[in-house]
Amino acid sequence: MTPFLRAMAVWEGEACARSFDEEIRTLLLTGIVISTPTFFGAMRPVCSAWDYHTATDPIYVAEPGQADCWHVHVAAGDWRYGSRFLLENPLAFIQFERNNCLRIYRSDKFIPRMA
């Protein structure tokens, strides 16, 4: 299964506020979508102080200079590619959801473990 198809499968296995298509379409406007044969990821810059709803809804965009965190909406495949992007575009924190619970980590501690 390709990374793109594995990312789509996340929406089938969890309760999600939006469809996969809605999420990715919005992130094409407000964030970053990376799709290669070995990695698929969608993320956007956010403020680490934002509440759960604002941090996870791709419609919200951080003001220039406000973002201090990458919110990873979905990632599948070889994380070395995704971690390379995050290292080249550093923000202080990285966050993602696991089982609809928001997790936040310091980028300088988290990303090197993924590379």
DSSP file (Angstrom, degrees, kcal/mol; ACC not computed):
  #  RESIDUE AA STRUCTURE BP1 BP2  ACC     N-H-->O    O-->H-N    N-H-->O    O-->H-N    TCO  KAPPA ALPHA  PHI   PSI    X-CA   Y-CA   Z-CA
    1    1 A M              0   0    0      0, 0.0     0, 0.0     0, 0.0     0, 0.0   0.000 360.0 360.0 360.0 135.1    0.0    0.0    0.0
    2    2 A T     >  -     0   0    0      1,-0.1     4,-2.4    75,-0.0     5,-0.2  -0.309 360.0-110.6 -72.9 159.3    1.4    3.4   -0.9
    3    3 A P  H  > S+     0   0    0      0, 0.0     4,-2.4     0, 0.0     5,-0.2   0.880 119.6  55.4 -57.0 -37.8    1.9    6.1    1.7
    4    4 A F  H  > S+     0   0    0     32,-0.2     4,-2.2     1,-0.2     5,-0.2   0.936 109.2  45.4 -60.8 -46.3   -1.0    8.1    0.2
    5    5 A L  H  > S+     0   0    0      1,-0.2     4,-1.8     2,-0.2    -1,-0.2   0.865 111.5  52.7 -66.9 -35.8   -3.4    5.2    0.6
    6    6 A R  H  X S+     0   0    0     -4,-2.4     4,-0.8     2,-0.2    -1,-0.2   0.891 108.8  50.6 -64.9 -38.5   -2.2    4.5    4.1
    7    7 A A  H >X S+     0   0    0     -4,-2.4     3,-0.9     1,-0.2     4,-0.7   0.918 109.1  50.9 -64.0 -43.4   -2.8    8.2    5.0
    8    8 A M  H >X S+     0   0    0     -4,-2.2     3,-0.9     1,-0.2     4,-0.7   0.869 102.6  61.3 -59.8 -36.4   -6.4    7.9    3.5
    9    9 A A  H 3X S+     0   0    0     -4,-1.8     4,-1.4     1,-0.2     3,-0.4   0.766  90.0  69.0 -64.9 -25.4   -6.9    4.8    5.6
   10   10 A V  H <X S+     0   0    0     -3,-0.9     4,-1.0    -4,-0.8     3,-0.4   0.909  97.3  52.3 -57.8 -41.4   -6.4    6.8    8.8
   11   11 A W  H << S+     0   0    0     -3,-0.9    -1,-0.2    -4,-0.7     5,-0.2   0.782 107.9  51.5 -67.9 -26.1   -9.7    8.6    8.1
   12   12 A E  H  < S+     0   0    0     -4,-0.7    -1,-0.2    -3,-0.4    -2,-0.2   0.770 112.8  45.3 -78.9 -25.2  -11.5    5.3    7.7
   13   13 A G  H  < S+     0   0    0     -4,-1.4     2,-0.3    -3,-0.4    -2,-0.2   0.532 112.8  46.1 -97.8  -7.7  -10.2    4.0   11.1
   14   14 A E  S  < S-     0   0    0     -4,-1.0     2,-0.5    -5,-0.1     0, 0.0  -0.929  87.1-101.2-133.9 156.4  -10.8    7.1   13.3
   15   15 A A        -     0   0    0     -2,-0.3     2,-0.4     2,-0.0    -3,-0.1  -0.678  48.7-176.0 -73.7 123.3  -13.6    9.6   13.9
   16   16 A C        -     0   0    0     -2,-0.5     4,-0.0    -5,-0.2    -5,-0.0  -0.952  33.7-138.9-128.1 144.8  -12.6   12.7   12.0
   17   17 A A  S    S+     0   0    0     -2,-0.4     2,-0.3     2,-0.1    -1,-0.1   0.790  90.7  26.4 -70.7 -28.2  -14.3   16.1   11.8
   18   18 A R  S    S-     0   0    0      1,-0.0     2,-0.1     2,-0.0    -1,-0.0  -0.874  89.4 -99.5-130.9 161.6  -13.7   16.4    8.0
   19   19 A S     >  -     0   0    0     -2,-0.3     4,-2.4     1,-0.1     5,-0.2  -0.371  38.0-109.7 -73.6 162.6  -13.3   13.9    5.2
   20   20 A F  H  > S+     0   0    0      1,-0.2     4,-2.7     2,-0.2     5,-0.3   0.918 120.5  52.1 -57.5 -45.1   -9.8   13.2    3.9
   21   21 A D  H  > S+     0   0    0      1,-0.2     4,-2.5     2,-0.2     5,-0.2   0.917 110.2  47.5 -60.1 -44.9  -10.5   15.1    0.7
   22   22 A E  H  > S+     0   0    0      2,-0.2     4,-2.3     1,-0.2     5,-0.2   0.923 113.0  49.3 -61.1 -44.7  -11.7   18.2    2.7
   23   23 A E  H  X S+     0   0    0     -4,-2.4     4,-2.3     2,-0.2    -2,-0.2   0.942 115.4  41.5 -61.4 -50.0   -8.6   18.1    4.9
   24   24 A I  H  X S+     0   0    0     -4,-2.7     4,-1.7     2,-0.2    -1,-0.2   0.897 113.0  53.5 -69.1 -40.5   -6.1   17.7    2.1
   25   25 A R  H  X S+     0   0    0     -4,-2.5     4,-0.5    -5,-0.3    -1,-0.2   0.918 112.5  44.8 -59.4 -43.4   -7.8   20.3   -0.1
   26   26 A T  H >X S+     0   0    0     -4,-2.3     4,-2.0     1,-0.2     3,-1.3   0.904 110.5  54.0 -67.7 -40.9   -7.8   22.8    2.7
   27   27 A L  H 3X S+     0   0    0     -4,-2.3     4,-2.2     1,-0.3    -1,-0.2   0.762  97.4  64.7 -68.0 -23.7   -4.1   22.0    3.6
   28   28 A L  H 3< S+     0   0    0     -4,-1.7    -1,-0.3     1,-0.2    -2,-0.2   0.782 113.2  35.6 -64.6 -24.8   -3.1   22.7    0.0
   29   29 A L  H << S+     0   0    0     -3,-1.3    -2,-0.2    -4,-0.5    -1,-0.2   0.776 132.0  25.8 -94.9 -33.3   -4.2   26.3    0.7
   30   30 A T  H  < S+     0   0    0     -4,-2.0    -3,-0.2    28,-0.0    -2,-0.2   0.522 124.0  10.0-113.4  -7.7   -3.2   26.7    4.3
   31   31 A G  S  < S-     0   0    0     -4,-2.2     2,-0.4    -5,-0.2    13,-0.3  -0.421  85.3 -66.1-143.6-145.7   -0.3   24.3    4.9
   32   32 A I  E     -A   43   0A   0     11,-3.5    11,-2.4    -2,-0.1     2,-0.5  -0.986  31.1-170.3-127.2 131.5    2.2   21.9    3.3
   33   33 A V  E     -A   42   0A   0     -2,-0.4     2,-0.5     9,-0.2     9,-0.2  -0.991   5.8-171.0-123.1 123.8    1.3   18.7    1.5
   34   34 A I  E     +A   41   0A   0      7,-3.3     7,-2.6    -2,-0.5     2,-0.4  -0.960   7.0 175.4-116.0 124.9    4.2   16.4    0.5
   35   35 A S  E     +A   40   0A   0     -2,-0.5     5,-0.2     5,-0.2    -2,-0.0  -0.949  11.9 147.3-135.2 115.2    3.5   13.4   -1.7
   36   36 A T        -     0   0    0      3,-3.1   -32,-0.2    -2,-0.4     3,-0.2  -0.824  62.2 -96.6-131.2 172.1    6.3   11.1   -3.0
   37   37 A P  S    S+     0   0    0      0, 0.0     3,-0.1     0, 0.0   -33,-0.1   0.732 125.7  33.9 -63.0 -19.7    6.3    7.4   -3.7
   38   38 A T  S    S+     0   0    0      1,-0.2    40,-3.0   -36,-0.1     2,-0.3   0.553 122.6  33.6-113.3 -10.0    7.8    6.8   -0.2
   39   39 A F  E     - B   0  77A   0     38,-0.3    -3,-3.1    -3,-0.2     2,-0.4  -0.996  48.9-175.6-149.6 139.6    6.2    9.5    2.0
   40   40 A F  E     +AB  35  76A   0     36,-2.7    36,-2.6    -2,-0.3     2,-0.3  -0.995  20.8 159.2-131.6 129.6    3.0   11.3    2.3
   41   41 A G  E     -AB  34  75A   0     -7,-2.6    -7,-3.3    -2,-0.4     2,-0.4  -0.998  21.9-168.2-149.5 148.7    2.5   14.1    4.8
   42   42 A A  E     +AB  33  74A   0     32,-2.5    31,-2.3    -2,-0.3    32,-1.6  -0.986  25.7 148.1-138.1 126.2    0.3   17.1    5.4
   43   43 A M  E     -AB  32  72A   0    -11,-2.4   -11,-3.5    -2,-0.4    29,-0.2  -0.943  23.0-160.3-150.0 165.9    1.1   19.7    8.0
   44   44 A R  E     - B   0  71A   0     27,-1.8    27,-2.9    -2,-0.3     2,-0.3  -0.993  30.7-101.1-151.2 153.5    0.7   23.4    8.8
   45   45 A P  E     + B   0  70A   0      0, 0.0    17,-0.8     0, 0.0     2,-0.2  -0.589  49.5 163.9 -76.6 134.0    2.3   26.0   11.0
   46   46 A V  E     - B   0  69A   0     23,-3.4    22,-1.9    -2,-0.3    23,-1.7  -0.786  42.2 -95.7-136.3 177.8    0.3   26.8   14.1
   47   47 A C    >   -     0   0    0     20,-0.3     3,-2.1    -2,-0.2    20,-0.1  -0.898  26.2-139.3-100.4 128.1    0.7   28.5   17.5
   48   48 A S  T 3  S+     0   0    0     -2,-0.5    -1,-0.1     1,-0.3    19,-0.1   0.705 101.2  60.2 -62.2 -18.8    1.5   26.0   20.3
   49   49 A A  T 3  S+     0   0    0      2,-0.0    -1,-0.3     6,-0.0     6,-0.0   0.543  79.7 114.3 -85.7  -7.3   -0.9   27.9   22.6
   50   50 A W  S <  S-     0   0    0     -3,-2.1    -4,-0.0     1,-0.1     2,-0.0  -0.281  72.3-109.9 -63.4 149.8   -3.9   27.4   20.4
   51   51 A D     >  -     0   0    0      1,-0.1     4,-2.7     4,-0.0     5,-0.2  -0.239  36.7 -94.9 -72.2 169.8   -6.7   25.2   21.8
   52   52 A Y  H  > S+     0   0    0      1,-0.2     4,-2.2     2,-0.2     5,-0.2   0.902 122.1  49.8 -53.4 -50.2   -7.4   21.7   20.3
   53   53 A H  H  > S+     0   0    0      1,-0.2     4,-1.4     2,-0.2    -1,-0.2   0.921 114.7  42.8 -61.1 -46.5  -10.1   22.9   17.9
   54   54 A T  H  4 S+     0   0    0      1,-0.2     6,-0.3     2,-0.2    -1,-0.2   0.897 114.6  50.7 -67.9 -40.4   -8.0   25.7   16.4
   55   55 A A  H  < S+     0   0    0     -4,-2.7    -1,-0.2     1,-0.2    -2,-0.2   0.844 116.7  39.6 -66.3 -34.1   -4.8   23.7   16.2
   56   56 A T  H  < S+     0   0    0     -4,-2.2    -1,-0.2    -5,-0.2    -2,-0.2   0.623  94.1  88.3 -95.2 -13.7   -6.5   20.7   14.4
   57   57 A D    ><  -     0   0    0     -4,-1.4     3,-1.7    -5,-0.2    -1,-0.0  -0.772  66.3-152.0 -89.6 115.5   -8.8   22.6   12.0
   58   58 A P  T 3  S+     0   0    0      0, 0.0    -1,-0.1     0, 0.0    -4,-0.1   0.580  85.9  75.3 -66.8  -7.9   -6.8   23.3    8.8
   59   59 A I  T 3  S+     0   0    0      2,-0.0     2,-0.3   -30,-0.0    -5,-0.1   0.774  78.1  87.2 -73.5 -24.8   -8.9   26.4    8.1
   60   60 A Y    <   -     0   0    0     -3,-1.7     2,-0.4    -6,-0.3   -30,-0.0  -0.609  62.1-165.7 -82.1 133.7   -7.1   28.4   10.8
   61   61 A V        -     0   0    0     -2,-0.3     2,-0.1   -15,-0.0   -15,-0.1  -0.965  18.2-124.7-121.8 131.7   -3.8   30.1    9.7
   62   62 A A        -     0   0    0    -17,-0.8     3,-0.1    -2,-0.4     5,-0.0  -0.471  31.0-111.0 -71.8 143.1   -1.2   31.6   12.0
   63   63 A E    >>  -     0   0    0     -2,-0.1     3,-2.5     1,-0.1     4,-0.8  -0.391  51.4 -78.2 -66.3 151.5   -0.3   35.2   11.5
   64   64 A P  T 34 S+     0   0    0      0, 0.0    -1,-0.1     0, 0.0     0, 0.0  -0.293 121.6  13.2 -53.1 131.4    3.2   35.8   10.2
   65   65 A G  T 34 S+     0   0    0     -3,-0.1    -2,-0.1     2,-0.1    -3,-0.0   0.267 108.2  90.0  84.2 -11.8    5.7   35.4   13.1
   66   66 A Q  T <4  +     0   0    0     -3,-2.5     2,-0.1   -21,-0.1   -20,-0.1   0.839  60.7  94.8 -83.6 -35.2    3.1   33.8   15.4
   67   67 A A     <  +     0   0    0     -4,-0.8   -20,-0.3     1,-0.1    -2,-0.1  -0.352  32.2 156.7 -66.4 131.1    3.6   30.2   14.4
   68   68 A D        +     0   0    0    -22,-1.9    25,-2.0     1,-0.1     2,-0.3   0.171  60.3  55.4-131.9  13.1    6.0   28.2   16.7
   69   69 A C  E     -Bc  46  93A   0    -23,-1.7   -23,-3.4    23,-0.2     2,-0.6  -0.999  66.7-135.7-152.1 140.9    4.8   24.7   16.0
   70   70 A W  E     -Bc  45  94A   0     23,-2.1    25,-3.0    -2,-0.3     2,-0.7  -0.896  19.3-155.1 -94.2 123.1    4.1   22.3   13.1
   71   71 A H  E     -Bc  44  95A   0    -27,-2.9   -27,-1.8    -2,-0.6     2,-0.8  -0.899   8.8-151.5 -96.0 116.6    0.8   20.5   13.4
   72   72 A V  E     -Bc  43  96A   0     23,-3.1    25,-0.6    -2,-0.7   -29,-0.3  -0.796  15.0-177.3 -90.4 111.6    1.1   17.2   11.5
   73   73 A H  E    S-     0   0A   0    -31,-2.3     2,-0.3    -2,-0.8   -30,-0.2   0.874  70.1 -11.5 -76.7 -38.7   -2.4   16.3   10.2
   74   74 A V  E     +B   42   0A   0    -32,-1.6   -32,-2.5    22,-0.0     2,-0.3  -0.966  60.3 177.9-160.7 145.8   -1.2   13.0    8.7
   75   75 A A  E     +B   41   0A   0     -2,-0.3     2,-0.3   -34,-0.2   -34,-0.2  -0.972   7.0 168.2-151.3 138.2    2.0   11.3    7.8
   76   76 A A  E     +B   40   0A   0    -36,-2.6   -36,-2.7    -2,-0.3     2,-0.3  -0.994  44.2  19.1-150.2 145.0    2.7    7.9    6.3
   77   77 A G  E    S+B   39   0A   0     -2,-0.3     2,-0.9   -38,-0.2   -38,-0.3  -0.688 107.3   6.9 101.8-152.4    5.7    6.2    4.9
   78   78 A D    >>  -     0   0    0    -40,-3.0     3,-1.4    -2,-0.3     4,-0.7  -0.578  58.3-163.0 -76.1 103.7    9.4    6.9    5.3
   79   79 A W  H 3> S+     0   0    0     -2,-0.9     4,-3.2     1,-0.3     5,-0.3   0.610  76.5  83.2 -66.9 -12.4    9.6    9.7    7.9
   80   80 A R  H 3> S+     0   0    0      1,-0.2     4,-1.6     2,-0.2    -1,-0.3   0.877  92.8  48.2 -59.3 -35.7   13.2   10.6    6.9
   81   81 A Y  H <> S+     0   0    0     -3,-1.4     4,-1.8     2,-0.2    -1,-0.2   0.937 114.0  45.0 -69.3 -46.5   11.7   12.7    4.1
   82   82 A G  H  X S+     0   0    0     -4,-0.7     4,-2.1     1,-0.2    -2,-0.2   0.895 112.8  50.6 -63.9 -40.8    9.2   14.4    6.4
   83   83 A S  H  X S+     0   0    0     -4,-3.2     4,-2.3     1,-0.2    -1,-0.2   0.847 106.1  56.4 -68.3 -32.1   11.8   15.0    9.1
   84   84 A R  H  X S+     0   0    0     -4,-1.6     4,-2.0    -5,-0.3    -1,-0.2   0.920 107.2  49.0 -63.8 -42.5   14.2   16.5    6.6
   85   85 A F  H  X S+     0   0    0     -4,-1.8     4,-1.2     1,-0.2    -2,-0.2   0.932 111.9  48.8 -60.2 -45.2   11.5   19.1    5.6
   86   86 A L  H  < S+     0   0    0     -4,-2.1    -2,-0.2     1,-0.2    -1,-0.2   0.864 110.6  50.5 -65.4 -36.0   10.9   19.9    9.3
   87   87 A L  H  < S+     0   0    0     -4,-2.3    -1,-0.2     1,-0.2    -2,-0.2   0.858 111.4  48.2 -68.5 -34.9   14.6   20.3    9.9
   88   88 A E  H  < S+     0   0    0     -4,-2.0    -1,-0.2     1,-0.3    -2,-0.2   0.672 121.1  37.2 -78.0 -17.1   14.9   22.6    6.9
   89   89 A N  S  < S-     0   0    0     -4,-1.2    -1,-0.3    -5,-0.2    -2,-0.1  -0.569  92.0-166.5-130.6  66.0   11.9   24.7    8.1
   90   90 A P        +     0   0    0      0, 0.0     2,-0.3     0, 0.0    -3,-0.1  -0.265  17.8 171.5 -71.6 139.7   12.3   24.7   11.9
   91   91 A L        -     0   0    0     -5,-0.2    16,-0.1     2,-0.1   -22,-0.1  -0.930  43.9-110.9-131.2 158.2    9.7   25.6   14.4
   92   92 A A  S    S+     0   0    0     -2,-0.3    15,-2.6    15,-0.1    16,-0.5   0.798  93.8  29.7 -63.1 -31.6   10.1   25.1   18.2
   93   93 A F  E     -cD  69 106A   0    -25,-2.0   -23,-2.1    13,-0.3     2,-0.4  -0.842  57.8-156.2-129.9 162.2    7.5   22.4   18.5
   94   94 A I  E     -cD  70 105A   0     11,-2.4    11,-2.7    -2,-0.3     2,-0.3  -0.996  19.2-179.6-133.9 138.3    5.8   19.6   16.6
   95   95 A Q  E     +cD  71 104A   0    -25,-3.0   -23,-3.1    -2,-0.4     2,-0.3  -0.960   8.1 161.9-138.4 157.6    2.3   18.3   17.4
   96   96 A F  E     -cD  72 103A   0      7,-1.9     7,-3.2    -2,-0.3     2,-0.4  -0.957  35.3-102.9-160.1 169.4    0.0   15.6   16.1
   97   97 A E  E     - D   0 102A   0    -25,-0.6     2,-0.4    -2,-0.3     5,-0.2  -0.835  25.0-176.7-102.5 141.1   -3.1   13.7   17.2
   98   98 A R  E >  S- D   0 101A   0      3,-2.2     3,-1.0    -2,-0.4    -2,-0.0  -0.972  81.7 -10.9-133.2 122.7   -3.0   10.1   18.4
   99   99 A N  T 3  S-     0   0    0     -2,-0.4     3,-0.1     1,-0.2    -1,-0.1   0.892 129.2 -58.7  53.3  43.0   -6.4    8.6   19.1
  100  100 A N  T 3  S+     0   0    0      1,-0.2     2,-0.4   -85,-0.0    -1,-0.2   0.755 113.4 120.2  59.0  28.5   -7.9   12.1   18.9
  101  101 A C  E <   -D   98   0A   0     -3,-1.0    -3,-2.2   -49,-0.0     2,-0.3  -0.992  65.2-124.1-121.9 127.5   -5.7   13.4   21.6
  102  102 A L  E     -D   97   0A   0     -2,-0.4     2,-0.4    -5,-0.2    -5,-0.2  -0.536  26.3-169.4 -75.9 130.5   -3.3   16.2   20.9
  103  103 A R  E     -D   96   0A   0     -7,-3.2    -7,-1.9    -2,-0.3     2,-0.4  -0.955   1.1-169.7-118.4 138.3    0.4   15.5   21.6
  104  104 A I  E     +D   95   0A   0     -2,-0.4     2,-0.3    -9,-0.2    -9,-0.2  -0.996   7.6 174.1-132.8 136.8    3.1   18.2   21.5
  105  105 A Y  E     -D   94   0A   0    -11,-2.7   -11,-2.4    -2,-0.4     2,-0.4  -0.945  40.2 -97.6-136.8 154.6    6.9   17.8   21.7
  106  106 A R  E >>  -D   93   0A   0     -2,-0.3     4,-2.3   -13,-0.2     3,-1.1  -0.606  32.8-138.4 -69.6 129.6    9.9   20.0   21.4
  107  107 A S  H 3> S+     0   0    0    -15,-2.6     4,-2.0    -2,-0.4   -14,-0.1   0.881  99.8  59.2 -60.1 -40.2   11.2   19.7   17.8
  108  108 A D  H 34 S+     0   0    0    -16,-0.5    -1,-0.3     1,-0.2   -15,-0.1   0.704 114.9  37.0 -67.3 -16.9   14.8   19.5   18.8
  109  109 A K  H <4 S+     0   0    0     -3,-1.1     4,-0.4     2,-0.1    -1,-0.2   0.782 123.5  39.4 -95.7 -36.6   14.1   16.4   20.8
  110  110 A F  H >X S+     0   0    0     -4,-2.3     3,-0.8     2,-0.1     4,-0.7   0.931 107.8  54.2 -84.1 -50.1   11.5   14.8   18.6
  111  111 A I  H >X S+     0   0    0     -4,-2.0     3,-1.4     1,-0.3     4,-1.2   0.880 101.5  57.2 -62.5 -43.0   12.6   15.3   15.0
  112  112 A P  H 34 S+     0   0    0      0, 0.0    -1,-0.3     0, 0.0     3,-0.2   0.834 103.1  56.9 -58.7 -28.6   16.1   13.8   15.3
  113  113 A R  H <4 S+     0   0    0     -3,-0.8    -2,-0.2    -4,-0.4    -3,-0.1   0.767 107.7  48.5 -70.5 -23.6   14.6   10.5   16.6
  114  114 A M  H <<        0   0    0     -3,-1.4    -1,-0.2    -4,-0.7   -31,-0.2   0.682 360.0 360.0 -88.1 -19.6   12.5   10.4   13.4
  115  115 A A     <        0   0    0     -4,-1.2    -1,-0.2    -3,-0.2    -2,-0.1   0.476 360.0 360.0 -72.8 360.0   15.4   11.0   11.0
